[in-house]
Amino acid sequence: MKRVVDALAPAALILLLLAGWEAACRLTGVPAYFLPPPSKVMLAAASGLTVLVPAAWNTLSVALVALVLAAGAALALALLVGLSPLLERAVRPLASALQVTPVVAVAPLILIWAGIDHPERAVIALAVLVAFFPIFSGTVTGLRSADPDLERLFDLYGASRLQRVLRLRLPAAVPFLMEGLKVGAGLAIIGAVVAEFAAGSGGVRGLAWQILDAGNKLQTDRMIAALVVLAVMGVAVHAGLERLEGAGLRWWRGR
Amino acid sequence: MTPTVALQDVEVDYRGRGRALGPVTLTIEAGEIVALVGPSGCGKSTALRLLAGLEPATRGQVHRAVGRGETSVVFQAPTLAPWMSAAANVALPLELSGTPRPEAQARATEALARVGLAGAGESRPAQLSGGMAMRTSLARALVTQPRLLMLDEPFAALDEITRRTLADDVLHLWSETRPAIVFVTHNVEEAAYMASRIVVLTRGPGRVAGEVRVDAPLPRPPGFRAKPVFAEAAEAVSALLAAGSEAVA
């Protein structure tokens, strides 16, 4: 019984808020371009579904491609850094600088480099940029997280540096890597959206473009509908990765 | 008797924390079982890592007649890699030193059987009880057929019945290949039961407060804990521990 109540609580809150919103709109007569009632937003979502779903897929696929690229680069660099403490000291400040620079500020530069004719490449590059850091830093931390006594056993058994990385540090880093991937996936979606905004009304027609386009036409209901789709997509991706992480951790721990 | 490893006037300093151990002079003969007993923080584990060659001495000399590959260590925690099966954990030291995988796995299975874990090879560490995990750790230490086996408070986290069973198992396993064993403990009875010689360290930085020989054959016969020789050894160790604490206090 308690579990049913727990599961229904968020839905009940959302319904309550929607009802309050709808009532407020009708009672105050606020213009729809300023704040449309949820019923109008739902209508806009339903009629715009054929546009919104491909746009959502566009943004999601960019984020996923970026996640894969970022994961590959982060893992490779983390392994190199794990093999050489000197390299780690050299890379750290650069990686931190990359992390604290807002993606919006870098976007124009990346757009020039990726070529004005290929805004989709720029969007992917920018999403990679934001997704990279959590995966990299998680993996680097994980590579150093192995049990110190296990490290001593590897000393004792005369393990080579490569053996130590492949058989001890990399497997020990797996939980940290999975956490980094989860955070990185969320950031990749944010990165993709921000990059779409920065790319403006170019050839990339993801959810951000829908929001911009609707905003330019003062179609506030369409704007909110696109936002809702974005939120639902983010929640779904996060939930999916959470389950994947849980399964991965169960496999790693053996139960 | 030939020394397996010897410490001569050895001292260990840790940067920022001062002296951790010594000066200590201590010889471990081939095939003997030596217990290192002392209060917490006296540097027992440091001494053990020195003997194993895992840590350098700040001053003094360490003579080792055994190679690194002939030394094994069992830590206080089982220290098993959670992502590997028990058998893979046991085979690891062999594989790291270049033994072909099939042979390593066969020897790991055999080592697991010797510690009473035949059939548990496919289990992951998380699926093992505390005692079984410790046995797996013991099998990993034995699989290389070491001439020097170091045990760092290996039973501290286990219940009384399990620790007594494991103490007998260790003695039984010792009688098969007779490696030199050095084990750290702060349990006086455990030291008197398992060791042929007990070295008592003073409060940190530890020095040798004295030695007690336990004049009885190994492995110990049933009912050994009721024998006068056991009680006398335990009493002598307790007296040395008390004196070692006073000397500093």
Interface residues (C-beta under 8 A of the other chain):
Chain A: D147 D149 L150 R152 L153 F154 D155 L156 Y157 G158 A159 Q163 R167 L168 P171 A172 V174 W252 R253 G254 R255
Chain B: R49 A52 G53 L54 R68 G69 T71 S72 V73 F75 A77 T79 A81 P82 W83 M84 S85 L92 P93 L96 S97 S123 R124 P125 A126 Q127 T144
